[in-house]
Amino acid sequence: MKWEYGMYPDTEMTYLWEEDETGRVAFLVKVAPGCSIPFHNHPRREVAYLVEGEVRLNDDIMRAGDFLTAIADEAHDVYTETGCTFFIFIDYNINKHRFAPIAEA
C-alpha cells in the first residue's frame, strides 16, 4: 500500500479499490492522536469501520470494531485523542467526479 497525505492536516490515506465507471472507492484513513477532521457532510453514502483506536463523531464515541454509515447530506466532525484508522467505502468519489443535474423529462 502507498500511503499519502490525507485531505485534512495530520491525516494519511491509502486507496484500496476504485471503480472508474461509478467513482465508488474504498480506502484507509489514519488520523494522528489529538487531531480532528472538521464538520463535513457526505453528498452520498459513506460506510466506515473503525479498525483501530477511538474516535468521537459529534456526540458519539466509536471504538475499534464499530461501524457507521452516513447517508446523503448527513454531517459530522471527527476527533481522536488516541489516533485511529478507518476503513471507508464511499459510493461516489467527489474528488474525481462532478454532480450533474438530472435532466427534466
C-alpha positions in Angstrom: 0.0 0.0 0.0 1.1 3.5 -0.7 0.2 6.0 2.0 -0.2 9.7 1.0 -1.2 12.9 2.7 -4.9 12.9 3.5 -7.5 15.6 2.7 -7.1 17.1 6.2 -4.0 18.1 8.3 -2.5 15.2 10.3 -4.3 12.5 8.2 -2.9 9.9 5.8 -4.8 7.7 3.4 -4.3 4.8 1.0 -6.6 3.8 -1.7 -7.6 0.1 -1.8 -10.0 -0.1 -4.7 -11.8 2.2 -7.1 -14.5 1.6 -9.7 -13.8 4.1 -12.5 -17.3 4.0 -14.0 -19.1 5.0 -10.8 -16.4 6.6 -8.7 -17.0 4.1 -5.9 -13.9 3.9 -3.8 -12.6 2.1 -0.7 -9.6 3.4 1.3 -8.0 3.5 4.7 -7.6 6.8 6.6 -5.3 7.3 9.6 -5.9 10.3 11.9 -3.0 11.2 14.2 -3.5 11.3 18.0 -5.1 14.6 19.3 -6.3 15.5 15.8 -9.6 16.2 14.2 -11.4 16.3 10.9 -13.7 19.4 10.7 -17.5 19.2 10.4 -18.4 18.0 6.9 -21.3 16.4 5.1 -21.5 13.5 2.7 -23.2 14.1 -0.6 -23.7 10.3 -1.0 -23.4 7.2 1.1 -20.4 6.6 3.3 -19.7 3.4 5.1 -16.9 3.4 7.8 -15.4 0.7 10.0 -13.1 1.7 12.8 -10.1 -0.6 12.5 -8.1 0.7 15.5 -8.2 3.5 18.1 -11.1 5.5 19.5 -12.9 8.5 17.9 -15.7 10.9 18.7 -18.1 11.7 15.9 -20.3 14.6 17.0 -21.6 13.2 20.4 -21.0 9.5 19.7 -17.9 7.5 20.7 -16.6 4.8 18.4 -14.1 2.1 19.4 -12.2 -0.4 17.3 -14.7 -2.7 15.7 -17.5 -0.2 15.5 -19.3 0.6 12.2 -21.1 3.7 10.9 -22.9 4.8 7.8 -23.6 8.4 6.8 -26.5 9.0 4.4 -26.6 11.8 1.8 -26.2 15.2 3.4 -25.6 13.8 6.9 -22.8 15.7 8.6 -20.3 15.0 11.4 -17.0 16.1 12.8 -14.2 13.7 13.9 -11.9 13.9 16.9 -9.5 11.3 18.2 -7.4 11.5 21.4 -5.7 8.2 20.7 -5.3 8.3 16.9 -7.4 6.0 14.8 -7.6 4.1 11.5 -10.8 3.9 9.5 -11.7 1.6 6.6 -14.1 3.8 4.4 -16.2 3.0 1.4 -18.0 5.8 -0.4 -20.2 5.3 -3.4 -19.1 8.5 -5.2 -15.6 9.9 -5.3 -16.3 13.7 -5.2 -12.7 14.5 -5.8 -12.8 12.9 -9.3 -16.4 13.4 -10.4 -18.9 16.2 -10.6 -22.5 16.0 -9.8 -24.7 16.7 -12.9 -28.3 17.8 -12.6 -30.8 15.2 -13.8 -32.4 16.4 -17.0 -36.1 17.1 -16.6 -38.4 14.9 -18.8 
